[in-house]
Amino acid sequence: MYSVCLAVKEVPHLTEKSLLEILDICKQEGSFKHLVHIIGEVFSSPESLSRSFLVDSSSLQYGALTNVDIEAVRRIYAAIFALENSSVENSLQNSLIALASELEIKMRYKTLADNQIFLNQFVVVMENTMLQSPEYLEQALPGLCKALSLLPLKSQAQLVKIWATFSAEDIRRKVETLQQLITYQVLTGPVESGRSVHDDQVIISAVRCMKLLYCASIIGGELDTDATDCGNAKTTTASENSEDPLYKELKINPVDCPQPKINYDEFVNESLNEQIQMDQDFTNYKSDDSKKFSFLTHSFILTTATKSLGLFYDNRVRMYSERRLTLLFSLVRGQQPTPYLRLKVRRDHLIEDALVSVSKSGHYL
């Protein structure tokens, strides 16, 4: 008889203590090759990064939304960037590019074994304070946004709840990072090539990611009891209501106008608004094709003028629809088709006669 022993290879991971120890050893040796290697190994692997920088199980508070040690992660990034070593920073940047590519594949083909564990890596990666630098805007951040936007609905909601516990400044920094990416992509992509922003997947992914921060800002905010001081909250489109899958999952509604952690205006991107073709966007908005993206379903990023143009198209469509129905009913009833409502009123009783005539005709104001 033969006995077979199968050795299970442990997934490499890091803790704050282990990484800082490696960093100190590298300083003493005057070489950062080992640090470059371990960063490349852990930060490029979804399995490794998901199991890194976790709170000790004995210290984990009951009901905690994540087991990632957020403060430890921030200290780690600060220590890495304080080195000002190009080889170390390049290793981190290249690792995140590889991570994003692998994550996108896993998300598209649903090969995640545990969504909760894999959510950890997004928490860790988005704490990188250098994400809005030019080096990351080219490849690493766009890839991460694509992967993040593909998270299952429940995982997105969980990430929103985690971010909602962050300070206003922490949420603002992430919003600014995504705004930087959107502006950069608008100016270097659609503007130069003549393509539509509706076809740019980087912009679309970044906007979808910003929606998570928008929700986090609302959940983490306080209810504003003064309904007259709601800013852009009351200018949301009809699409931004409880029927939105994410809003429904989180049980929130932006038009309830809570006082968010950061101002609504900080989510608006002027450069993007200048390039949006509202006729195309409205067509996508009304389309049954889920692959067609519409910024009207993410109206937090739109200016008041852009939203107003969307409402204009909506009113025009409604008007033409009502006109067609009027013509149809007239033909069915054998009446002379006329799309117009004729009212007979006296000059000195305009409002009174108009209301009476409309009431008799069956129309409603």
C-alpha positions as CSV (number, residue, x, y, z in Angstrom):
1,M,0.0,0.0,0.0
2,Y,1.1,3.5,-0.7
3,S,0.2,6.6,1.2
4,V,0.0,9.8,-0.7
5,C,0.5,13.1,1.0
6,L,-0.8,16.2,-0.8
7,A,0.8,19.4,0.4
8,V,-1.4,22.4,0.1
9,K,0.6,25.4,-0.9
10,E,-0.1,28.4,1.4
11,V,-1.2,31.5,-0.4
12,P,1.4,34.2,0.2
13,H,0.1,37.2,2.0
14,L,1.3,40.2,4.0
15,T,0.7,41.9,7.3
16,E,1.7,45.4,8.3
17,K,4.3,43.9,10.6
18,S,5.8,41.6,8.0
19,L,6.0,44.2,5.3
20,L,7.6,46.8,7.5
21,E,10.2,44.2,8.7
22,I,11.0,43.5,5.0
23,L,11.3,47.2,4.4
24,D,13.7,47.7,7.3
25,I,15.9,44.8,6.2
26,C,16.1,46.3,2.7
27,K,17.1,49.6,4.1
28,Q,19.9,48.0,6.1
29,E,21.1,46.0,3.1
30,G,20.8,49.0,0.8
31,S,18.8,47.0,-1.7
32,F,15.1,46.8,-2.2
33,K,15.0,43.8,-4.5
34,H,13.2,41.6,-1.9
35,L,10.6,44.3,-1.3
36,V,10.0,44.7,-5.0
37,H,9.6,40.9,-5.3
38,I,7.1,40.5,-2.4
39,I,5.0,43.5,-3.6
40,G,4.9,42.0,-7.1
41,E,3.9,38.6,-5.7
42,V,1.1,39.8,-3.4
43,F,-0.3,42.9,-5.0
44,S,-0.7,41.1,-8.4
45,S,-2.7,38.2,-7.0
46,P,-6.4,38.4,-6.0
47,E,-6.0,35.5,-3.7
48,S,-2.9,36.9,-1.9
49,L,-4.1,40.5,-1.6
50,S,-7.5,39.5,-0.3
51,R,-5.8,37.7,2.6
52,S,-3.4,40.5,3.4
53,F,-3.5,43.3,6.0
54,L,-6.4,41.7,7.9
55,V,-7.5,42.6,11.4
56,D,-6.6,39.8,13.9
57,S,-9.6,37.6,14.5
58,S,-9.4,38.2,18.2
59,S,-9.5,42.0,17.7
60,L,-12.3,42.0,15.1
61,Q,-15.3,43.8,16.4
62,Y,-18.7,42.2,16.2
63,G,-20.7,43.4,13.2
64,A,-17.7,44.9,11.5
65,L,-18.3,45.5,7.8
66,T,-14.8,44.5,6.7
67,N,-11.9,42.6,8.3
68,V,-9.3,44.7,6.5
69,D,-7.2,46.9,8.8
70,I,-7.8,50.2,7.0
71,E,-5.4,52.2,9.2
72,A,-2.7,49.7,8.7
73,V,-3.1,49.8,5.0
74,R,-2.8,53.6,5.0
75,R,0.4,53.4,7.1
76,I,1.8,50.8,4.6
77,Y,1.2,53.0,1.6
78,A,2.7,56.0,3.4
79,A,5.8,53.9,4.3
80,I,6.2,52.7,0.7
81,F,5.9,56.1,-0.9
82,A,8.1,57.7,1.7
83,L,11.0,55.6,0.3
84,E,10.7,57.5,-3.0
85,N,12.2,54.5,-4.7
86,S,11.2,54.2,-8.4
87,S,11.7,50.4,-8.5
88,V,9.4,49.8,-5.6
89,E,6.7,52.2,-6.9
90,N,7.0,50.6,-10.4
91,S,6.5,47.2,-8.9
92,L,3.4,48.3,-7.1
93,Q,2.0,50.0,-10.2
94,N,2.7,47.0,-12.5
95,S,1.3,44.7,-9.9
96,L,-2.0,46.6,-9.9
97,I,-2.2,46.5,-13.7
98,A,-1.8,42.7,-13.6
99,L,-4.3,42.5,-10.7
100,A,-6.9,44.5,-12.6
101,S,-6.6,42.4,-15.7
102,E,-7.1,39.1,-13.7
103,L,-9.9,40.6,-11.7
104,E,-11.8,41.7,-14.8
105,I,-11.6,38.1,-16.2
106,K,-12.8,36.6,-12.9
107,M,-15.6,39.1,-12.6
108,R,-16.8,38.6,-16.2
109,Y,-16.8,34.8,-15.8
110,K,-18.0,34.7,-12.2
111,T,-15.1,32.6,-10.9
112,L,-15.0,34.1,-7.5
113,A,-15.1,31.6,-4.7
114,D,-16.0,34.1,-2.0
115,N,-17.3,37.5,-2.9
116,Q,-16.7,38.8,0.7
117,I,-13.1,37.8,0.7
118,F,-12.4,39.2,-2.8
119,L,-14.0,42.5,-1.8
120,N,-11.1,43.1,0.5
121,Q,-8.7,43.8,-2.3
122,F,-10.8,46.6,-3.6
123,V,-10.8,48.1,-0.1
124,V,-7.0,47.8,0.0
125,V,-6.3,49.1,-3.6
126,M,-8.6,52.2,-3.3
127,E,-6.5,53.4,-0.3
128,N,-3.6,54.0,-2.6
129,T,-3.0,57.7,-2.5
130,M,-1.2,57.8,-5.8
131,L,-4.0,56.4,-8.0
132,Q,-4.7,59.9,-9.5
133,S,-1.1,60.4,-10.6
134,P,-0.4,60.2,-14.4
135,E,1.4,56.8,-14.0
136,Y,-1.7,55.1,-12.7
137,L,-4.2,57.0,-14.9
138,E,-2.9,55.3,-18.0
139,Q,-3.5,51.6,-17.2
140,A,-3.8,50.7,-13.5
141,L,-6.8,52.8,-12.5
142,P,-8.9,52.2,-15.6
143,G,-8.4,48.5,-15.3
144,L,-9.4,48.6,-11.6
145,C,-12.5,50.6,-12.3
146,K,-13.6,48.1,-15.0
147,A,-13.2,45.3,-12.5
148,L,-14.9,47.2,-9.7
149,S,-17.9,48.1,-11.9
150,L,-18.4,44.4,-12.6
151,L,-18.8,43.4,-8.9
152,P,-22.1,41.7,-8.1
153,L,-24.8,43.9,-6.8
154,K,-24.6,42.7,-3.2
155,S,-20.9,43.1,-3.2
156,Q,-21.2,46.7,-4.5
157,A,-23.7,47.4,-1.7
158,Q,-21.4,46.0,0.9
159,L,-18.5,48.2,-0.4
160,V,-20.8,51.2,-0.3
161,K,-21.6,50.5,3.4
162,I,-17.8,50.1,4.2
163,W,-17.0,53.4,2.5
164,A,-20.0,55.1,4.2
165,T,-18.1,54.7,7.5
166,F,-15.1,56.6,6.2
167,S,-14.5,60.3,6.9
168,A,-15.7,63.0,4.4
169,E,-12.1,63.6,3.4
170,D,-11.4,60.0,2.7
171,I,-14.5,59.8,0.4
172,R,-13.6,63.1,-1.2
173,R,-10.1,61.8,-2.1
174,K,-11.6,58.8,-3.9
175,V,-14.1,61.0,-5.7
176,E,-11.3,63.4,-6.8
177,T,-9.3,60.4,-8.1
178,L,-12.2,59.2,-10.3
179,Q,-12.9,62.8,-11.4
180,Q,-9.3,63.0,-12.5
181,L,-9.6,59.8,-14.5
182,I,-12.8,60.9,-16.2
183,T,-11.4,64.3,-17.1
184,Y,-8.2,62.8,-18.3
185,Q,-10.0,60.2,-20.4
186,V,-12.4,62.8,-21.9
187,L,-9.5,65.0,-23.0
188,T,-7.3,62.3,-24.3
189,G,-9.9,59.9,-25.7
190,P,-13.2,61.1,-27.2
191,V,-12.1,64.7,-27.7
192,E,-9.0,63.8,-29.7
193,S,-10.5,60.8,-31.6
194,G,-13.9,62.3,-32.2
195,R,-15.6,59.3,-30.5
196,S,-18.6,59.6,-28.3
197,V,-18.2,59.5,-24.5
198,H,-21.0,57.0,-24.6
199,D,-18.7,54.4,-26.2
200,D,-15.7,55.0,-23.9
201,Q,-15.6,52.1,-21.4
202,V,-13.1,53.8,-19.2
203,I,-15.4,56.7,-18.6
204,I,-18.4,54.5,-18.2
205,S,-16.6,52.3,-15.6
206,A,-15.4,55.3,-13.7
207,V,-18.9,56.8,-13.5
208,R,-20.3,53.5,-12.3
209,C,-17.6,53.4,-9.6
210,M,-18.4,57.0,-8.6
211,K,-22.0,55.9,-8.1
212,L,-20.8,53.7,-5.2
213,L,-19.1,56.7,-3.6
214,Y,-22.2,58.8,-4.2
215,C,-24.3,56.3,-2.3
216,A,-21.7,56.1,0.4
217,S,-21.8,59.9,0.8
218,I,-25.6,59.7,1.2
219,I,-25.7,56.8,3.6
220,G,-22.9,58.3,5.7
221,G,-24.5,61.7,5.8
222,E,-27.2,63.2,8.0
223,L,-30.8,63.8,7.1
224,D,-31.4,67.5,6.2
225,T,-34.6,68.5,7.9
226,D,-34.8,71.7,5.8
227,A,-36.3,70.5,2.6
228,T,-35.7,73.9,0.9
229,D,-31.9,73.6,1.2
230,C,-31.3,70.4,-0.7
231,G,-29.1,71.6,-3.5
232,N,-28.8,69.3,-6.5
233,A,-30.6,66.5,-4.6
234,K,-34.0,67.7,-5.9
235,T,-32.7,67.9,-9.5
236,T,-32.2,64.1,-9.9
237,T,-34.0,62.5,-12.8
238,A,-36.9,60.2,-12.7
239,S,-34.5,57.2,-13.0
240,E,-32.8,58.0,-9.7
241,N,-35.4,56.4,-7.5
242,S,-36.0,53.3,-5.4
243,E,-36.3,51.2,-8.6
244,D,-32.6,51.5,-9.3
245,P,-31.1,48.1,-8.3
246,L,-28.4,49.6,-6.1
247,Y,-30.6,52.1,-4.4
248,K,-33.2,49.3,-3.9
249,E,-30.5,47.0,-2.4
250,L,-29.3,49.8,-0.1
251,K,-32.9,51.0,0.6
252,I,-32.1,54.6,-0.2
253,N,-33.5,57.3,-2.4
254,P,-31.5,60.4,-3.3
255,V,-34.6,62.5,-3.7
256,D,-35.3,62.1,0.0
257,C,-32.5,64.7,0.2
258,P,-30.2,63.6,3.1
259,Q,-27.3,65.9,3.9
260,P,-24.4,64.0,2.4
261,K,-20.9,63.7,3.7
262,I,-19.6,65.7,0.7
263,N,-21.5,68.2,-1.4
264,Y,-23.5,67.0,-4.4
265,D,-21.7,69.5,-6.6
266,E,-18.4,67.6,-6.1
267,F,-19.7,64.7,-8.1
268,V,-20.4,66.9,-11.2
269,N,-17.8,66.7,-14.0
270,E,-17.8,69.8,-16.2
271,S,-15.5,68.4,-18.9
272,L,-17.7,65.3,-19.3
273,N,-20.9,67.4,-19.5
274,E,-19.4,69.4,-22.4
275,Q,-19.0,66.2,-24.5
276,I,-22.3,64.5,-23.7
277,Q,-24.7,64.3,-26.7
278,M,-28.0,64.4,-24.9
279,D,-30.0,63.2,-27.9
280,Q,-28.0,60.0,-28.0
281,D,-28.0,59.7,-24.2
282,F,-31.7,60.0,-24.1
283,T,-32.1,57.4,-26.8
284,N,-29.9,55.1,-24.7
285,Y,-31.9,55.9,-21.6
286,K,-35.2,54.9,-23.3
287,S,-33.7,51.8,-24.9
288,D,-34.4,48.3,-23.7
289,D,-30.9,47.3,-24.5
290,S,-29.0,47.0,-21.2
291,K,-25.7,47.3,-23.0
292,K,-26.4,50.9,-23.9
293,F,-25.2,53.3,-21.2
294,S,-27.0,56.5,-20.3
295,F,-25.6,59.2,-18.1
296,L,-29.2,60.1,-17.1
297,T,-29.2,57.0,-14.9
298,H,-26.1,58.5,-13.2
299,S,-27.4,62.0,-13.1
300,F,-25.3,63.0,-10.0
301,I,-22.5,63.6,-12.5
302,L,-24.5,66.0,-14.7
303,T,-24.9,69.7,-14.4
304,T,-28.3,71.3,-14.0
305,A,-28.2,72.5,-17.6
306,T,-27.5,69.0,-18.9
307,K,-30.3,67.5,-16.8
308,S,-32.7,70.2,-18.0
309,L,-31.9,69.2,-21.6
310,G,-32.7,65.6,-20.7
311,L,-36.1,66.8,-19.3
312,F,-36.7,68.7,-22.5
313,Y,-36.3,65.6,-24.6
314,D,-38.5,63.7,-22.2
315,N,-41.3,66.3,-22.4
316,R,-41.0,66.4,-26.2
317,V,-41.4,62.6,-26.4
318,R,-44.4,62.7,-24.1
319,M,-46.0,65.5,-26.1
320,Y,-45.7,63.5,-29.4
321,S,-46.9,60.4,-27.7
322,E,-50.0,62.2,-26.4
323,R,-50.6,63.7,-29.8
324,R,-50.5,60.2,-31.5
325,L,-53.0,58.9,-28.9
326,T,-55.3,61.8,-29.5
327,L,-55.3,61.1,-33.2
328,L,-55.9,57.4,-32.7
329,F,-58.9,58.0,-30.4
330,S,-60.4,60.5,-32.8
331,L,-60.2,58.0,-35.7
332,V,-61.7,55.3,-33.6
333,R,-64.6,57.5,-32.5
334,G,-65.1,58.7,-36.1
335,Q,-64.3,62.3,-35.3
336,Q,-62.3,64.7,-37.3
337,P,-58.7,64.1,-36.1
338,T,-57.2,67.1,-34.4
339,P,-54.2,67.0,-32.1
340,Y,-55.0,70.3,-30.6
341,L,-57.3,71.2,-27.7
342,R,-59.7,74.0,-28.6
343,L,-61.1,76.1,-25.8
344,K,-63.7,78.8,-26.0
345,V,-63.2,81.4,-23.3
346,R,-64.4,84.9,-22.5
347,R,-61.8,87.6,-22.4
348,D,-62.7,88.7,-18.8
349,H,-63.0,85.0,-17.5
350,L,-59.9,83.4,-19.0
351,I,-58.9,81.1,-16.2
352,E,-62.4,80.2,-15.0
353,D,-63.6,79.3,-18.6
354,A,-60.4,77.4,-19.4
355,L,-60.7,75.2,-16.3
356,V,-64.4,74.5,-17.1
357,S,-63.7,73.7,-20.7
358,V,-60.8,71.4,-19.9
359,S,-62.8,69.6,-17.3
360,K,-65.7,69.0,-19.8
361,S,-63.3,67.8,-22.5
362,G,-61.8,65.1,-20.3
363,H,-58.3,66.5,-20.3
364,Y,-56.3,67.2,-17.2
365,L,-53.7,69.9,-16.5
